[in-house]
Structure formats: structure tokens, C-alpha cells
Amino acid sequence: MFEKLNSPQELFQYKLGAALKMENTVLGMLGDLEEAAQKDDLKQQFRHHADETREQIRNIEQAFSVLGEEPDDSPCPAIEGIEKEGKANIKKADDSLVDAVILSGAAETEHHEIAVYEGLITEAEAMGKQDIVQLLSQNLEQEQHTLEEVKHATHELAQEQFAQAR
């Protein structure tokens, strides 16, 4: 880990390490979310995204390899905050609202991941590292697709819940 970041390359490597920490944290979160989810299709969605997250971790590790560096596990306080908030909200929610809480947290997580990858891709392009751009673009596409799935599931659940409340 870096004491001080002294170059754009060091900053990129540090942020790539934070992305690795982010994805490892998300992988753990997905198992917890699958367990907490009420609906079977939501459980399945989390299992599928866990498989994708493992792929994303491999892509980040491969990006480190392209750089000739060992994978760095830089801190990622943003994802830790999202995880902490999600756990607290799940505990606070009635069972009938758990899936809505989970989907809200999932959307927040996906938005964060998308922003991280967009920034890393911009920097990798500026460095001329097309192979890293390709790896991170795969991750970005998966995250964007997952966000669309989360939005769809959120919409369906909200329609269902508010129809029952009338």
C-alpha cells in the first residue's frame, strides 16, 4: 500500500486496488443479501451476480498483472459504508419490506461500482493501456446490466407492494 501517491500511475494502481477491495466486499455482501432476500428470483439474481463478481475480481487481478504489479488491496470506505447502512436497514425493516431495502442498497452499490469503473477506464485509456481498458469495460458492462435488472425488480416490487397497500 502507498504512504503517499506521487504519480498518476500510483494513483491508478491505488484506485485499482480499491476496486479490488470493493468487489471482494461486494462478493461477501451478495451472500448475505441472498440469504436475507424473501423472493426466490431475487435470491437467484444475487447468485448470478456473485458469479459475475468473481469474474470481475479476476479481471482486476489480470489488470494488475498487465501493469506488472501485485494486486493491492487498497481501502474502499465507500463500499464499506454502503454495506453498513444496508445491514442496519435490513435489521430495521419488517420482513415484508426486506426485499425493497435490499434492492435499494443494490442500486446504490451498482451506481458506485459504475462510477469507479468509468473513472478507471478513463485513466487506463489515458495511459494507453487498451488491454486494461478491455478488462475494466467488461466489468462496467456487467455492472450496468445488473443495475438495469435491479431497477426492473425494484419497479415490479414497488408496484406489487403499493397495490397491496391500497
TIPASE-342168 format. One record per residue: x, y, z of N, C-alpha, C in turn; residue in one letter. Coordinates in steps of 0.1 Angstrom, whole numbers, padded with zeros to 4 digits, always signed. Layout:
% residues N
XYZXYZXYZa...
This chain:
% residues 166
+0008-0012+0000+0000+0000+0000+0009+0012+0000m+0004+0023-0006+0012+0035-0007+0010+0044+0005f+0021+0050+0010+0021+0060+0020+0016+0073+0014e+0021+0077+0003+0018+0089-0005+0017+0086-0019k+0008+0091-0026+0006+0089-0041+0014+0100-0048l+0024+0096-0056+0033+0106-0062+0032+0107-0077n+0024+0099-0083+0023+0099-0098+0009+0095-0102s+0005+0098-0114-0008+0093-0119-0009+0078-0120p+0003+0071-0122+0003+0057-0123+0001+0051-0109q+0007+0057-0099+0005+0052-0085-0010+0054-0081e-0016+0066-0085-0030+0068-0081-0039+0058-0088l-0036+0055-0101-0043+0045-0108-0042+0031-0101f-0030+0027-0097-0028+0015-0091-0036+0014-0077q-0035+0025-0070-0042+0026-0057-0057+0024-0059y-0062+0032-0069-0077+0031-0072-0081+0017-0077k-0072+0011-0085-0075-0003-0089-0075-0012-0077l-0066-0010-0068-0067-0018-0055-0079-0016-0047g-0084-0004-0047-0097-0001-0040-0108-0008-0047a-0108-0008-0061-0118-0015-0069-0118-0030-0065a-0106-0036-0063-0104-0050-0059-0111-0052-0046l-0108-0043-0036-0114-0044-0023-0129-0043-0024k-0133-0034-0032-0148-0031-0034-0154-0044-0039m-0149-0051-0049-0155-0063-0055-0155-0074-0045e-0144-0076-0037-0143-0086-0027-0153-0084-0016n-0155-0071-0012-0166-0068-0002-0180-0071-0008t-0182-0067-0020-0195-0069-0027-0198-0084-0027v-0188-0092-0030-0189-0107-0031-0195-0112-0017l-0189-0107-0007-0194-0111+0007-0208-0106+0009g-0211-0094+0005-0224-0088+0006-0235-0096-0001m-0231-0101-0013-0241-0108-0021-0246-0121-0014l-0237-0128-0007-0241-0140+0000-0251-0136+0011g-0248-0125+0018-0257-0121+0029-0270-0117+0023d-0270-0110+0012-0283-0105+0006-0291-0117+0001l-0284-0126-0005-0292-0138-0010-0299-0145+0002e-0292-0146+0013-0298-0152+0025-0309-0144+0030e-0308-0131+0030-0319-0122+0036-0331-0120+0026a-0328-0122+0013-0339-0119+0003-0351-0129+0006a-0363-0123+0004-0375-0131+0006-0379-0138-0007q-0378-0132-0019-0382-0138-0031-0371-0146-0038k-0376-0158-0043-0366-0167-0049-0359-0161-0061d-0366-0153-0069-0360-0148-0081-0349-0137-0077d-0351-0131-0066-0341-0121-0061-0329-0129-0056l-0331-0140-0049-0320-0149-0045-0312-0153-0057k-0319-0158-0067-0312-0162-0079-0304-0151-0086q-0309-0139-0086-0302-0127-0091-0289-0125-0084q-0290-0126-0071-0277-0124-0063-0267-0135-0065f-0272-0148-0067-0263-0159-0070-0256-0156-0084r-0264-0152-0093-0258-0149-0107-0248-0137-0106h-0251-0127-0098-0242-0115-0097-0229-0119-0090h-0230-0129-0081-0218-0133-0073-0209-0140-0083a-0214-0148-0093-0206-0154-0103-0199-0143-0111d-0206-0133-0115-0201-0122-0123-0190-0114-0115e-0193-0113-0102-0183-0106-0093-0170-0113-0092t-0171-0126-0092-0158-0134-0092-0150-0132-0105r-0158-0131-0116-0151-0128-0129-0145-0114-0128e-0152-0104-0123-0147-0091-0122-0134-0090-0113q-0134-0098-0103-0122-0099-0094-0110-0104-0103i-0113-0114-0110-0102-0120-0119-0097-0109-0129r-0107-0102-0135-0103-0091-0144-0094-0080-0138n-0097-0076-0126-0089-0067-0119-0075-0072-0116i-0075-0085-0111-0062-0091-0108-0054-0092-0121e-0060-0095-0132-0053-0095-0145-0048-0081-0149q-0056-0071-0146-0051-0057-0149-0039-0054-0141a-0038-0059-0128-0026-0057-0121-0014-0064-0127f-0017-0076-0132-0007-0084-0139-0001-0077-0151s-0010-0071-0159-0006-0063-0171+0003-0051-0167v+0000-0046-0155+0008-0035-0150+0022-0040-0144l+0023-0053-0143+0035-0059-0137+0035-0057-0122g+0024-0055-0116+0023-0053-0101+0015-0064-0095e+0018-0066-0082+0010-0075-0074-0004-0068-0070e-0014-0076-0070-0027-0070-0066-0026-0063-0052p-0031-0051-0052-0031-0043-0040-0045-0042-0034d-0046-0044-0022-0060-0043-0015-0061-0029-0008d-0062-0019-0016-0064-0005-0010-0078-0005-0003s-0079+0004+0006-0092+0005+0013-0103+0011+0004p-0115+0008+0007-0127+0013-0001-0138+0016+0009c-0136+0028+0016-0146+0031+0026-0160+0033+0021p-0161+0037+0009-0175+0040+0003-0183+0027+0003a-0177+0016-0001-0185+0004-0002-0187-0002+0012i-0178+0001+0021-0180-0004+0035-0192+0004+0041e-0193+0017+0038-0204+0025+0043-0217+0020+0037g-0218+0017+0024-0230+0011+0018-0234-0002+0025i-0224-0010+0027-0226-0023+0034-0232-0021+0048e-0226-0012+0055-0230-0010+0069-0245-0004+0070k-0247+0005+0061-0261+0011+0060-0271+0000+0056e-0268-0008+0046-0277-0019+0042-0280-0028+0053g-0270-0033+0060-0272-0042+0071-0281-0036+0082k-0279-0023+0085-0287-0017+0095-0301-0015+0091a-0303-0012+0078-0317-0010+0073-0324-0024+0072n-0317-0035+0069-0323-0048+0068-0328-0052+0082i-0320-0049+0092-0324-0052+0106-0336-0044+0110k-0337-0032+0106-0348-0022+0110-0361-0025+0103k-0360-0032+0091-0372-0033+0082-0380-0045+0086a-0394-0044+0085-0403-0055+0086-0400-0065+0075d-0402-0078+0078-0399-0088+0068-0405-0085+0054d-0417-0079+0054-0424-0076+0041-0417-0065+0033s-0407-0058+0040-0400-0047+0033-0386-0050+0030l-0381-0062+0035-0367-0065+0033-0362-0065+0019v-0370-0071+0009-0366-0071-0004-0365-0056-0010d-0374-0048-0006-0373-0034-0010-0360-0027-0005a-0357-0030+0007-0345-0024+0013-0332-0030+0006v-0332-0043+0003-0321-0049-0004-0319-0043-0018i-0330-0042-0025-0329-0036-0038-0324-0022-0038l-0328-0014-0029-0324+0000-0028-0309+0000-0026s-0304-0008-0016-0289-0009-0014-0282-0014-0026g-0288-0024-0033-0281-0029-0045-0280-0019-0056a-0290-0010-0057-0289+0001-0067-0278+0010-0063a-0277+0014-0050-0266+0023-0046-0253+0017-0049e-0251+0004-0046-0239-0003-0048-0235-0003-0063t-0245-0006-0072-0242-0006-0086-0238+0007-0091e-0245+0018-0087-0241+0031-0091-0227+0035-0087h-0223+0031-0075-0209+0033-0070-0199+0025-0079h-0202+0013-0081-0193+0004-0089-0192+0010-0104e-0203+0014-0110-0202+0020-0123-0193+0032-0123i-0195+0041-0113-0186+0053-0113-0172+0050-0111a-0169+0040-0103-0155+0035-0101-0149+0031-0115v-0156+0022-0122-0151+0017-0134-0150+0027-0145y-0159+0037-0146-0158+0047-0155-0146+0056-0153e-0142+0059-0141-0130+0066-0138-0118+0058-0141g-0117+0046-0137-0106+0037-0140-0104+0036-0155l-0114+0034-0163-0113+0032-0177-0108+0045-0184i-0113+0057-0179-0107+0069-0184-0092+0070-0182t-0088+0067-0170-0074+0067-0167-0065+0057-0175e-0071+0045-0176-0064+0034-0184-0063+0038-0199a-0073+0045-0204-0072+0050-0218-0061+0060-0219e-0061+0069-0210-0050+0080-0210-0036+0074-0209a-0035+0063-0202-0022+0056-0201-0019+0048-0213m-0028+0046-0222-0026+0038-0234-0027+0023-0231g-0033+0019-0220-0034+0005-0216-0047-0001-0221k-0048-0003-0234-0060-0008-0240-0064-0022-0235q-0055-0030-0231-0058-0044-0225-0065-0042-0212d-0061-0032-0204-0068-0029-0191-0081-0023-0194i-0082-0014-0204-0095-0008-0207-0105-0019-0210v-0101-0029-0218-0110-0040-0222-0114-0048-0210q-0105-0051-0201-0109-0059-0189-0119-0051-0180l-0116-0038-0178-0125-0030-0170-0138-0027-0176l-0138-0026-0190-0150-0024-0197-0160-0036-0196s-0154-0048-0195-0163-0060-0193-0170-0058-0179q-0162-0054-0169-0168-0052-0156-0179-0042-0156n-0176-0031-0163-0185-0020-0164-0198-0024-0170l-0197-0031-0181-0209-0036-0188-0218-0045-0179e-0211-0054-0172-0218-0063-0163-0225-0055-0152q-0219-0045-0146-0225-0036-0136-0237-0028-0142e-0235-0023-0154-0246-0016-0160-0258-0025-0162q-0256-0037-0166-0266-0047-0169-0273-0051-0155h-0265-0053-0145-0271-0056-0132-0279-0044-0127t-0275-0032-0129-0283-0021-0124-0296-0021-0131l-0297-0024-0144-0309-0024-0151-0318-0035-0145e-0313-0047-0142-0320-0057-0136-0326-0053-0122e-0317-0046-0114-0322-0041-0101-0333-0031-0103v-0332-0022-0112-0342-0012-0115-0355-0019-0118k-0354-0029-0127-0366-0036-0131-0373-0043-0119h-0365-0050-0111-0370-0057-0099-0376-0047-0089a-0370-0036-0088-0375-0026-0079-0388-0020-0083t-0389-0018-0096-0402-0013-0102-0413-0023-0099h-0410-0036-0103-0421-0046-0101-0425-0048-0086e-0415-0048-0077-0418-0049-0063-0426-0037-0058l-0422-0025-0062-0429-0013-0057-0444-0014-0062a-0446-0018-0075-0460-0019-0080-0468-0029-0071q-0461-0040-0069-0468-0051-0061-0471-0046-0047e-0461-0040-0040-0463-0035-0026-0474-0024-0025q-0473-0015-0034-0483-0004-0033-0497-0008-0037f-0498-0018-0046-0511-0023-0049-0518-0030-0038a-0509-0037-0030-0514-0044-0018-0518-0034-0007q-0512-0023-0007-0514-0013+0004-0527-0005+0002a-0532-0006-0010-0545+0002-0013-0557-0005-0007r
